[in-house]
Structure formats: structure tokens, C-alpha cells
């Protein structure tokens, strides 16, 4: 290809750009992604953000997630935690599990939105029930502290164990602490040692 750009990617980029100019949302997202990664076109993340925004504002979940990440990191756009939260919420409202989780993080931390533990609990519980292991950890943290939900250290320990047994390192440490100190559950220092070593 010319200038190291693969001809197949060039052709794809051209086709996506043409379809995008006709308002075809999946093509808008795909063209934005090609701009973002420099596939078939010169990498232009600012232009990519423009196209991601068009697709996101028309209901494209993948564009909402990408834009949220870009606003969080200041990736070729100004850091804007409120816009990041807005797009995560839009995607969450459309049922995207990752976005439900990330919107919960924003609510728990007051990142771009006011602190709202009740919404965070709801988000983490929904994401956890749909297989997001990190959501279990965050849900257990709120349950353990009584933020947005009645404190229940025994249930928090049970949830930490579930996340730990599914490979979540932070949950392993938290569950080990619960066992070691008998915090909400029976003290079991030998079992705690196993989780500290995991």
C-alpha cells in the first residue's frame, strides 16, 4: 500500500466513509474506528471523535463507549468527566453491561456526576448478575461499608468470595482480610492465608 497503508483497509475505509456520509450508523462507527486506529486512512483521533459522537448521538452503543473512554482519558479530546458519564449512562440505558458497570463507578466516585451510592449499588448488582466480576467486588465494597445499601458484612464476605473464586485479585485480598480478622464471618486464619497467596 501507499505510505504503508494496506490497500484492503483503504478500500474499506472509503466504503465506510461513503456509507457514513449517507447516515448509516454502523458505517459511521466503523469509519470512526478506522480513523482512530489509522486503518486504511491516516490516524486522526480528533476526526474519529467527531464521527463517534455522530454515531453515539444516533444511538450506537459502541460509539458511546469509545467516546466515554476518550473523554475520561483526554484521548484527542479535552478531558470531560461529565460527557464521559453522559455517554456511559446512555449506553447503560440501552442495556450495555460494561457501561452499566462503568456508570456505577462514576456514581460511586462522583466522577462527572454527583456521588450516588444507591444508583451505584443498582448498577453493580445488575452488572454482577450479568457476569461482570469486578462489579461483584464493587457491590461488596458498598455493602461492606453500608453505602447506598444497608450494611451487611456477612453478605459482603460471601460476594467477595464469589469474586475471588472467579479470579478477581482485589476480592481475594478483601476476602482474606475478612477471614483473617473475622469481619462479618468466622475468623479462619489458615483459610485467609490461602487467599492471600492466590
HELIX and SHEET records of a PDB file:
HELIX    1   1 UNK A    2  UNK A    4  5                                   3    
HELIX    2   2 UNK A    7  UNK A   21  1                                  15    
HELIX    3   3 UNK A   25  UNK A   37  1                                  13    
HELIX    4   4 UNK A   45  UNK A   57  1                                  13    
HELIX    5   5 UNK A   61  UNK A   73  1                                  13    
HELIX    6   6 UNK A   81  UNK A   93  1                                  13    
HELIX    7   7 UNK A   97  UNK A  109  1                                  13    
HELIX    8   8 UNK A  117  UNK A  129  1                                  13    
HELIX    9   9 UNK A  133  UNK A  145  1                                  13    
HELIX   10  10 UNK A  153  UNK A  165  1                                  13    
HELIX   11  11 UNK A  169  UNK A  181  1                                  13    
HELIX   12  12 UNK A  189  UNK A  197  1                                   9    
END                                                                             
